[in-house]
Amino acid sequence: MFDKRLRLIGVLLLFSMLLPKSAAGAGCDDPLGCVEVGPNEPIVIGAMLVVSGAVSYLGEDSLGGVELALLRRGEELLGRELELVLEDSLCTAEGGQAAAQRLAADEAIVGVIGSSCSSAAQGAIPIISGAGMVMIAPSNTSPSLTNDNIDAGGSHLPGYFRTSHNGLMEGMRNAEFAMDILDAAAIATVHDGDPYTEGLARVVADTFADLGGDVVFEGAVNKGDTDMASILTEIAVSEPDVIYLPLFEPEVNFFAAQMQHIAGLEDVDIIGGGAAFVAGFPENTGEAAIGLYVSGPKVSGEAYDELLAAWDEEYGGTPPSGYHAHAYDAANILLDAVATAAVEADDGVLLIGRSAIREALAATENYPGLTGNLTCQEESPFAGDCATGTALAMFVITEAEVYDDNWPPPIAWNFETEPDDQAGD
């Protein structure tokens, strides 16, 4: 079914490239259809983000970035008011599917920001793509999402883009950090079956092995598990130097806290993924979080400082996670694509072609975003990837994050630097 849909949409996109853009006063000639916006009607943007449950901080973080992007534009585009429609995609394939169905049913929506989680994206992509729409994700990192080889486990379809990094980059660098910075010879990996966690664990294990390391344990927990004693005991028998653990809260909290009581794991390092890069993680985990490494987004610069100041003014405090800047960039890239695709008819109606939006997004090149100069790629396994892959770092949790509400934690390794340049720091 995926292959048939992919071929059909590919034919439609090719056909759209052969047609001229609608002239003023003409009807819609976009093969995927047009969104029609009257002179007094808003331009509607959709968002599907996780805003309930244990990982709601991810959606709240991205939602703030999207809202600040709209505010920076005066909540207007092409002389029309901007309206945001939010659906809770949870952090599951079923949640993403349901949210996508609701958004796809709204013919006024020009594009979608989301989802938060890779699992939700897998449920949403076939629906959004099949409706001729676009979605641009701020915090999906699963490598499968930009791989269009369906038979090999890929799930990319036309219309999917992301400003978050590809997990291939994060996983490779995490493995390099374990071997070259922590001097690890043996590694254990643990995931929870989620496309995000399983994909990262696979890349880390493969890269570590390619570097000459020993992958001594590969296992999984279930979402909702609270007792980690059994898997921790298994891991201890395998005698790793490092455990790679890209789990979400609360499973990552239970794992790290209970690990302290397992003989043989007292001196083993933990490397967590971006799912644990959240301000509440150190406090929720307690003393066991001290010294734990977490890879996550690293954004800096004057424009980013302005965003943080705007966040504090609008919401108070600091963002709860690390993808607000990616969401800000995603919203701006989408809005620029809408502006490029729009044609105003003589009666003042905007005709915004859906394939024209896709083409404008795909043509994004060297966009000066907060997270770097973004260029959207077209070739698998990076189809739809717009991120630079360099806005990442390895952080280390200290007492200040556990007890003094400090966030973000200090950087242990900057991914832009080669491992040999930082070894021994």
C-alpha positions as CSV (number, residue, x, y, z in Angstrom):
1,M,0.0,0.0,0.0
2,F,2.8,2.4,0.9
3,D,4.6,1.7,-2.4
4,K,1.4,2.3,-4.5
5,R,0.8,5.6,-2.7
6,L,4.4,6.7,-3.1
7,R,4.3,6.0,-6.8
8,L,1.0,7.9,-7.2
9,I,2.1,10.9,-5.4
10,G,5.4,10.9,-7.2
11,V,3.6,11.1,-10.5
12,L,1.4,13.9,-9.3
13,L,4.5,15.9,-8.2
14,L,6.2,15.4,-11.5
15,F,3.0,16.5,-13.3
16,S,2.8,19.6,-11.1
17,M,6.3,20.7,-12.1
18,L,5.2,20.8,-15.8
19,L,2.3,23.2,-15.1
20,P,2.6,27.0,-14.7
21,K,1.6,28.6,-11.5
22,S,-2.0,30.0,-11.4
23,A,-2.4,33.4,-12.9
24,A,-4.5,36.1,-11.2
25,G,-8.1,35.5,-11.8
26,A,-7.6,31.9,-12.9
27,G,-8.7,28.8,-11.0
28,C,-6.5,26.3,-9.2
29,D,-4.3,24.3,-11.5
30,D,-2.3,22.6,-8.8
31,P,-2.6,18.8,-9.2
32,L,-2.8,18.3,-5.4
33,G,-5.4,21.1,-5.1
34,C,-5.3,24.5,-3.6
35,V,-6.2,26.1,-0.3
36,E,-8.4,29.1,-1.0
37,V,-8.2,32.0,1.5
38,G,-10.7,34.8,1.1
39,P,-9.7,38.5,1.7
40,N,-11.1,38.4,5.2
41,E,-10.2,34.8,6.1
42,P,-7.1,33.7,8.1
43,I,-4.3,31.5,6.9
44,V,-4.5,28.4,9.0
45,I,-1.5,26.4,10.2
46,G,-1.9,23.0,11.9
47,A,0.2,21.6,14.7
48,M,0.2,18.1,16.0
49,L,2.3,17.9,19.2
50,V,2.2,15.9,22.4
51,V,0.6,18.2,25.0
52,S,-0.6,15.6,27.5
53,G,0.9,12.7,29.4
54,A,4.4,12.0,30.6
55,V,6.3,13.7,27.7
56,S,4.0,16.7,27.3
57,Y,7.1,18.9,27.9
58,L,8.2,18.0,24.3
59,G,5.0,19.4,22.8
60,E,4.9,22.4,25.1
61,D,8.5,23.2,24.2
62,S,7.8,23.1,20.5
63,L,4.4,24.8,20.7
64,G,6.1,27.8,22.4
65,G,8.6,28.0,19.5
66,V,5.8,28.0,16.9
67,E,3.8,30.6,18.7
68,L,6.8,32.9,19.1
69,A,7.5,32.6,15.3
70,L,3.9,33.7,14.6
71,L,4.2,36.5,17.1
72,R,7.4,37.7,15.5
73,R,5.5,38.1,12.3
74,G,2.7,40.0,14.0
75,E,0.5,36.9,13.6
76,E,0.0,37.9,9.9
77,L,1.1,36.6,6.5
78,L,0.3,38.1,3.1
79,G,-2.1,40.6,4.8
80,R,-4.1,37.8,6.5
81,E,-4.3,36.8,10.1
82,L,-2.4,33.7,11.1
83,E,-4.4,31.1,12.9
84,L,-3.0,28.0,14.7
85,V,-5.0,24.8,15.1
86,L,-3.5,22.4,17.6
87,E,-4.1,18.6,17.9
88,D,-2.6,16.4,20.6
89,S,-0.7,13.6,18.8
90,L,0.4,12.0,22.0
91,C,3.6,10.1,21.6
92,T,2.2,7.0,19.8
93,A,1.5,5.9,16.3
94,E,-2.2,5.8,17.1
95,G,-2.2,9.3,18.5
96,G,-0.4,10.6,15.4
97,Q,-2.8,8.9,13.1
98,A,-5.8,10.3,14.9
99,A,-4.3,13.8,15.0
100,A,-3.4,13.6,11.3
101,Q,-6.9,12.5,10.4
102,R,-8.5,15.5,12.1
103,L,-6.1,18.0,10.5
104,A,-6.3,16.5,7.1
105,A,-10.1,16.8,7.2
106,D,-9.7,20.6,7.6
107,E,-9.3,21.9,4.0
108,A,-8.3,25.4,5.3
109,I,-5.0,24.1,6.8
110,V,-2.0,24.9,4.6
111,G,0.5,22.8,6.4
112,V,1.3,21.1,9.7
113,I,4.1,21.5,12.3
114,G,4.8,18.2,14.0
115,S,4.9,15.7,15.3
116,S,6.8,15.7,18.5
117,C,7.7,11.9,18.6
118,S,8.9,9.7,15.8
119,S,6.2,7.1,16.7
120,A,3.5,9.6,16.1
121,A,5.0,10.7,12.8
122,Q,4.9,7.1,11.6
123,G,1.1,7.1,12.1
124,A,0.6,10.5,10.6
125,I,2.8,10.5,7.5
126,P,0.6,8.3,5.3
127,I,-2.5,10.4,6.1
128,I,-0.8,13.8,5.6
129,S,1.0,12.7,2.5
130,G,-2.1,11.1,1.0
131,A,-4.1,14.3,1.6
132,G,-1.5,16.2,-0.4
133,M,-0.4,18.2,2.6
134,V,3.0,18.9,4.2
135,M,4.3,18.3,7.7
136,I,7.5,19.6,9.1
137,A,8.7,18.1,12.4
138,P,10.7,19.9,15.0
139,S,11.8,16.9,17.2
140,N,11.5,13.7,15.1
141,T,14.9,12.0,14.8
142,S,14.2,8.4,13.8
143,P,16.3,7.6,10.7
144,S,13.4,5.6,9.2
145,L,11.3,8.8,8.7
146,T,13.6,10.2,6.0
147,N,14.3,6.8,4.3
148,D,11.9,6.1,1.5
149,N,12.9,2.4,1.1
150,I,9.7,1.0,2.6
151,D,10.8,-2.6,2.2
152,A,13.9,-1.9,4.3
153,G,11.8,-0.3,7.1
154,G,11.7,3.3,5.8
155,S,8.5,5.3,6.2
156,H,9.2,8.5,4.3
157,L,6.5,9.8,1.9
158,P,6.3,13.0,-0.1
159,G,5.3,16.0,2.1
160,Y,7.4,15.0,5.2
161,F,10.2,17.3,6.3
162,R,12.0,18.0,9.6
163,T,14.3,20.6,11.2
164,S,15.4,18.2,13.9
165,H,18.6,16.2,13.3
166,N,18.7,12.7,11.8
167,G,19.3,10.1,14.5
168,L,22.1,8.7,12.2
169,M,24.2,11.7,13.1
170,E,23.4,11.6,16.8
171,G,23.9,7.9,17.2
172,M,27.2,7.9,15.4
173,R,28.5,10.7,17.5
174,N,27.3,9.1,20.7
175,A,29.2,5.9,19.9
176,E,32.3,8.0,19.2
177,F,31.9,9.8,22.5
178,A,31.7,6.5,24.4
179,M,34.8,5.1,22.7
180,D,37.1,8.1,22.3
181,I,36.1,10.3,25.2
182,L,35.0,7.8,27.8
183,D,37.5,5.2,26.7
184,A,34.9,2.5,26.6
185,A,35.7,-0.9,25.2
186,A,32.3,-2.5,25.8
187,I,28.8,-1.1,25.5
188,A,25.2,-2.1,26.3
189,T,22.2,-0.6,24.6
190,V,18.6,-0.5,25.8
191,H,15.5,0.7,24.0
192,D,11.7,0.6,24.5
193,G,10.5,-0.5,21.0
194,D,9.8,3.1,20.0
195,P,11.1,4.0,16.5
196,Y,13.1,6.8,18.0
197,T,14.7,4.7,20.8
198,E,15.2,1.6,18.8
199,G,16.6,3.4,15.8
200,L,19.2,5.3,18.0
201,A,20.2,2.1,19.9
202,R,20.8,0.3,16.5
203,V,23.0,3.1,15.1
204,V,25.0,3.3,18.4
205,A,25.6,-0.4,18.5
206,D,26.5,-0.6,14.8
207,T,28.9,2.3,15.0
208,F,30.5,1.2,18.2
209,A,31.2,-2.2,16.6
210,D,32.5,-0.6,13.4
211,L,34.9,1.3,15.6
212,G,36.3,-1.9,17.0
213,G,34.3,-1.9,20.3
214,D,32.4,-4.8,21.8
215,V,28.6,-4.7,22.0
216,V,28.0,-6.9,25.0
217,F,24.3,-6.5,25.5
218,E,21.3,-5.3,23.4
219,G,17.9,-5.3,25.2
220,A,14.6,-3.6,25.7
221,V,12.2,-2.5,28.3
222,N,8.5,-1.8,27.9
223,K,6.9,1.6,28.1
224,G,5.4,1.8,31.5
225,D,7.9,-0.4,33.2
226,T,8.9,0.7,36.7
227,D,10.9,-2.3,38.0
228,M,14.3,-2.4,36.1
229,A,16.0,-5.0,38.3
230,S,15.8,-7.9,35.9
231,I,17.3,-6.1,32.9
232,L,19.9,-4.3,35.1
233,T,21.0,-7.7,36.4
234,E,21.4,-9.1,32.9
235,I,23.4,-6.0,31.9
236,A,25.7,-6.4,34.9
237,V,26.6,-9.9,33.9
238,S,27.7,-8.6,30.5
239,E,30.2,-6.2,32.1
240,P,29.8,-3.1,29.9
241,D,31.8,0.1,30.4
242,V,28.9,2.3,29.1
243,I,25.1,1.8,28.8
244,Y,23.4,3.7,26.0
245,L,19.9,4.5,27.1
246,P,17.8,6.8,24.8
247,L,14.6,6.3,26.9
248,F,11.8,8.7,27.7
249,E,10.7,9.7,31.2
250,P,9.7,8.1,33.4
251,E,11.4,4.8,32.4
252,V,14.8,6.5,32.1
253,N,14.4,7.9,35.7
254,F,13.6,4.4,37.1
255,F,16.5,2.9,35.2
256,A,19.1,5.4,36.3
257,A,17.9,5.4,39.9
258,Q,17.8,1.6,40.3
259,M,21.1,1.1,38.6
260,Q,22.8,2.4,41.7
261,H,21.8,-0.7,43.6
262,I,23.1,-3.3,41.2
263,A,26.4,-4.8,41.9
264,G,28.9,-4.4,39.1
265,L,27.3,-1.3,37.6
266,E,28.5,1.2,40.2
267,D,31.2,2.7,37.9
268,V,29.4,2.2,34.6
269,D,28.6,5.4,32.7
270,I,25.1,6.1,31.2
271,I,24.6,8.0,28.0
272,G,21.0,9.2,27.5
273,G,19.4,10.5,24.3
274,G,17.4,13.7,23.5
275,A,14.3,12.2,25.1
276,A,16.0,12.8,28.5
277,F,17.2,16.3,27.6
278,V,14.5,18.0,29.6
279,A,14.7,20.4,32.6
280,G,12.7,18.1,34.8
281,F,14.9,15.0,34.3
282,P,17.6,15.7,36.9
283,E,15.2,16.6,39.6
284,N,12.9,13.7,38.9
285,T,15.8,11.3,38.9
286,G,17.6,12.7,42.0
287,E,21.2,12.1,42.9
288,A,21.5,9.2,40.5
289,A,21.4,11.6,37.6
290,I,24.7,13.3,38.7
291,G,27.4,12.4,36.2
292,L,24.9,11.0,33.6
293,Y,25.6,12.1,30.0
294,V,22.8,13.3,27.8
295,S,23.0,14.2,24.1
296,G,20.7,17.0,23.0
297,P,20.3,20.2,21.0
298,K,22.9,22.9,21.2
299,V,21.8,26.3,20.0
300,S,23.5,29.6,20.5
301,G,23.9,33.1,19.1
302,E,22.3,36.5,19.4
303,A,19.1,35.6,17.6
304,Y,18.7,32.6,19.9
305,D,19.2,34.8,23.0
306,E,16.4,37.0,21.7
307,L,14.2,34.0,21.4
308,L,14.9,33.0,25.0
309,A,14.2,36.6,26.1
310,A,10.9,36.5,24.2
311,W,10.1,33.1,25.8
312,D,10.7,34.5,29.3
313,E,8.5,37.5,28.5
314,E,5.7,35.5,27.0
315,Y,5.7,32.4,29.2
316,G,8.1,33.0,32.1
317,G,11.4,31.1,32.8
318,T,13.2,28.9,30.2
319,P,11.9,26.4,27.7
320,P,11.4,22.9,29.2
321,S,13.2,20.9,26.5
322,G,15.6,21.5,23.7
323,Y,13.6,21.7,20.4
324,H,11.9,25.1,20.7
325,A,14.4,26.7,18.3
326,H,13.8,23.8,15.8
327,A,10.1,24.5,16.0
328,Y,10.7,28.2,15.5
329,D,12.7,27.4,12.4
330,A,10.1,24.9,11.2
331,A,7.3,27.4,11.5
332,N,9.2,30.1,9.6
333,I,10.3,27.7,6.8
334,L,6.6,26.6,6.4
335,L,5.3,30.1,6.4
336,D,7.9,31.2,3.8
337,A,6.9,28.3,1.6
338,V,3.2,29.2,1.9
339,A,4.1,32.8,0.9
340,T,6.1,31.6,-2.1
341,A,3.3,29.2,-3.2
342,A,0.4,31.7,-2.9
343,V,-1.1,33.5,-5.9
344,E,-3.7,36.3,-5.4
345,A,-6.7,36.3,-7.8
346,D,-8.4,39.4,-9.0
347,D,-11.2,39.0,-6.4
348,G,-8.6,39.0,-3.6
349,V,-8.7,35.3,-3.0
350,L,-5.4,33.6,-2.3
351,L,-4.8,30.3,-4.1
352,I,-2.2,28.3,-2.3
353,G,-1.2,25.2,-4.2
354,R,-0.4,22.1,-2.1
355,S,2.2,20.7,-4.5
356,A,3.6,24.3,-4.8
357,I,4.1,24.3,-1.0
358,R,5.9,21.0,-1.2
359,E,8.1,22.3,-4.0
360,A,8.9,25.5,-2.0
361,L,9.9,23.6,1.1
362,A,12.0,21.2,-0.9
363,A,13.8,24.1,-2.5
364,T,14.8,25.6,0.9
365,E,18.5,26.2,0.8
366,N,20.9,27.9,3.3
367,Y,17.9,29.3,5.3
368,P,19.4,31.3,8.1
369,G,17.7,29.6,11.0
370,L,18.4,29.7,14.7
371,T,19.6,26.1,14.5
372,G,22.0,26.8,11.5
373,N,21.8,27.3,7.8
374,L,19.1,24.9,6.8
375,T,18.9,23.1,3.4
376,C,16.2,20.5,2.8
377,Q,17.5,17.4,1.1
378,E,15.6,15.1,-1.4
379,E,17.6,11.9,-1.5
380,S,17.0,8.9,0.8
381,P,18.1,8.2,3.5
382,F,17.9,11.9,4.2
383,A,14.7,12.8,2.2
384,G,13.1,15.7,3.9
385,D,16.0,16.4,6.3
386,C,16.6,20.1,6.6
387,A,18.8,20.2,9.6
388,T,22.6,20.8,9.6
389,G,23.2,18.0,12.1
390,T,25.7,20.2,14.0
391,A,23.3,21.8,16.5
392,L,24.1,19.0,18.9
393,A,26.3,18.4,21.9
394,M,26.9,16.0,24.8
395,F,25.9,17.4,28.1
396,V,26.7,16.1,31.6
397,I,24.3,16.4,34.6
398,T,25.7,18.1,37.7
399,E,24.5,18.9,41.2
400,A,23.4,22.3,39.9
401,E,20.8,20.6,37.6
402,V,19.6,18.2,40.3
403,Y,19.4,20.6,43.2
404,D,19.5,24.2,41.9
405,D,17.2,24.1,38.9
406,N,20.0,25.0,36.5
407,W,19.3,24.3,32.9
408,P,20.8,23.5,30.4
409,P,23.6,21.5,31.9
410,P,27.3,22.1,30.9
411,I,28.6,20.7,27.7
412,A,30.9,17.7,28.0
413,W,31.6,17.4,24.3
414,N,30.8,19.6,21.3
415,F,29.8,17.4,18.4
416,E,31.2,19.9,15.9
417,T,34.7,19.0,17.2
418,E,36.5,15.9,16.3
419,P,36.9,13.4,19.2
420,D,40.7,13.5,19.1
421,D,40.6,17.2,19.7
422,Q,38.7,16.8,23.0
423,A,40.0,13.5,24.3
424,G,41.2,13.9,27.8
425,D,39.4,17.2,28.5
